[in-house]
Amino acid sequence: MIIPSLAGFTGFVPPYGSGSNGVLLLGEAPGEMEAKFSVPFHPYAPAGACLERVLRRVGVRREQFTISNVVWAQPPNNWLEGAPYEAEAVEAYRPLLNDLIARTKPRVIVPMGNVALRR
């Protein structure tokens, strides 16, 4: 696997979970906590804590999903959407995301955020 290297991007956060329920939860890019622990939507990060509450409320565990991001490294200043490097970053990680989708064959992809929705 070739990991894209983009100026100012830090960490590498691969997908998480088994995807046993056939659902891919797709975010934008990892934040500081996610990059530190290499876990997308880490439960101690703001977005991860919100996701945990939602999943708990409906009675499912995060491990049942495949959880990933469009971009798998933390962008400079946690800023991707609308940044001048957004298109370059999305394009650089396109092969990894395409491979993930081909391997896991999700029945449903849930985009969480505008970048994921556009992708």
ABEGO torsion letter per residue (X at the ends): XBBBBBBGBBEBBBBBEAGAAGBBBBBABBBAAAAAAGBBGBAABAAAAAAAAAAAAAGBBAAABBBBBABABBBBGGBABGBAAAAAAAAAAAAAAAAAAAAAGBABBBBBEAAAAAX
